[in-house]
Amino acid sequence: MKAKELNKENRDEISFISFIIPEFAAAYKMNMQEAYRYLKQYGGIDFLRENWWALHTDNPFWAVRDMFEICRQNGGLK
């Protein structure tokens, strides 16, 4: 069975998410695993998946701030 290939949009989404999670981790003094768990628990990953196209066009600082704000609104404390 041949593996399904990812289209360009999926590759771009994965690339952006792979880039922005370490940026979030560094900004809030977390390791990568803590950052991923935090974002997953408080809706940051869902926000990224739904809005990556708009977020990737701006400065990473603003994407990280938006993720922080979404997580805070969903009960996150960091």
Summary of the structure (lengths in Angstrom):
residues: 78
radius of gyration: 13.1
end to end distance: 44.5
largest distance: 45.3
contacts: 202
relative contact order: 0.16
helix: 72%
strand: 0%
